[in-house]
Amino acid sequence: MSQDLAFLFPGQGSQRIGMLADATVQFAEAAQVFEEASDALGFDLHALVSSGDSEQLNLTEFTQPALLTASVALWRVWEAKGGARPTAMAGHSLGEFSALCCAGAISLSDAVSLVRERGRFMQTAVPVGVGAMAAILGLDDAQVTAICEDVSGGDSGVVQAVNFNAPGQVVIAGHSAAVDAAITALKAAGAKRAMPLPVSAPFHTALMLPAGEKLAEVLQGISIATPEIPVVHNVHAQTETDPENIRDLLVQQISAPVRWTSCVATLQSMGAVQFAECGAGKVLGGLLRRIDKSASCVYLEAPDDLLSAVSELAG
């Protein structure tokens, strides 16, 4: 186990048609993971990811199992090639399920089925068009939180700060009218940018509580083990060993803020100075640079990058 290495697993927004195309050709382990996931889901996930319709892939119920499978595929290749064992892991929102799967807490077949249901529940909790999300740049967490609290509760509905991604980068979510009102207020308070996000539901808000109730029911039928590698959870930015507590945290996470900046700080407090983004894209590495410019991150999606990282981080 490498005492200074932590693995990061991306969430929604990193998906794209063609992701892991080279990895699934070059590495039999990656192709096998997509086969296992397809068997569990009852449709050809690799066909969707490699040459399918982007609108379908961007539907939450397909996005979530696709991204989880991509992350697990790269992790299996990392293991097969003798990559250093990280001291800890963390995943952003959906990525927390990827981390738990890679840490041995949830089987792949259970994990992909679970997150597909999670995606359905999240999408149906709030009708399309009723909710919205936006990224706010240039204000600190406390300012964004306070302005959202001021805006909430009126005729426009509810808006909350939901993703504390990096210093000066917070995502808000809630009813569409409340998000619009908050954007206006946040710009007036000095936000450098306020960008609506291309999502169709207000994730990680109290509006997701019905989805959490449904997810809790499904989770009762899922076997969860103590992670073999510690996983830092979004809800409280701490690790957890008790499977029942992990089950509860996964339910809470759907309607609670993602405390990503704190998760990274916890990983660093556990000794991590080197990070690896295990999944599609480079979103988390970008956030990491905003959190701590001295932190180093390697990316594992491209086969050459993965093999280089295995060699560079050996031992």
Steps between C-alpha positions, in 0.01 A plus 500: 500500500636840402468729802492815288259395220125565491256404226224738386187387316301746284126559500245615245622741237807298405312270261539512123450267208833331431632508855743214574495398133876436497507337843235239417689406182843483662409345836298179526425582864318819400295326231407229752365758746271642232379146423426436868313829530301434183395160633380658825313781323345294220629715213829560317659778703818501295303559178327798661826648629705437186257581220160573648284809515633782717150602607441151638840492674420835661181363655585457867394134517755418227767755595546359848565132414714605202731716709520247782590223255767717339660567838490135606646395163801726547543386861504134392766579240700692762489196729585257221804703397632507855411861579571625850217450747369840614477587865148642454231586244223753447239552231298807403127426543443197273875442524459398864322185378790436258746537788306257719484248217874524435567476875315169512198622696241444223514253211506634143168342409330647807668838453396554137144389569487720810619817328266447207213499749656799676498687171135418438402608849691827472344583165144423605520675839458837328327541161718616209509879489408549865855477634835644396868524600765768446872537565606812692857627472673765706316497833586302813285218635346706779391778264334259258329310781368818663362644175326172416342501845381859448344415163335175612153481648319753285279451198798392290560187710814344646865542401801356685879486471555134409854441372792661683743407223797729565570839656300750297307231313160400637203340322147602598177314427127512564181621336574668167356838601693496829825413321442792261435734793811377677712553188383862485579553868837324479608709203401811692715378789804473273495153349738490202285251312167326554442227245184287470595133468355264237323271747131425535466455875617685815739240641610500865214721621210431735291454184679165461368361831235285320780351290693424818203312645477282189875445494488388864255226404724372221809519721340263748538226241864582424790332680755751631833401654762700687716668233842341452636851430362794702243712313438864598127576481344814350254562785750552782842471331600209724561128452262232619549129569152391615294372202173624653641848544622493139148405393359798690760738356413396144136588569590833663738588216223528241351806678806633687776729372817352349781628724773438244751756624477340845531150350828597335622653827421173679692300241795733550476462876527124441831560321398540137723725289456313172157453344369289211173578320353159425229551241397699198630855459708730716241693701622401846862572416394850403318546831803363683720772350254763623505347849878452525735606221778284647300175471589272210241304300540234231219396266425138416252508210756482217695170492843668467421728794388207713808292423728797565330560835541134597872531436548843656306420817637150555567421862 
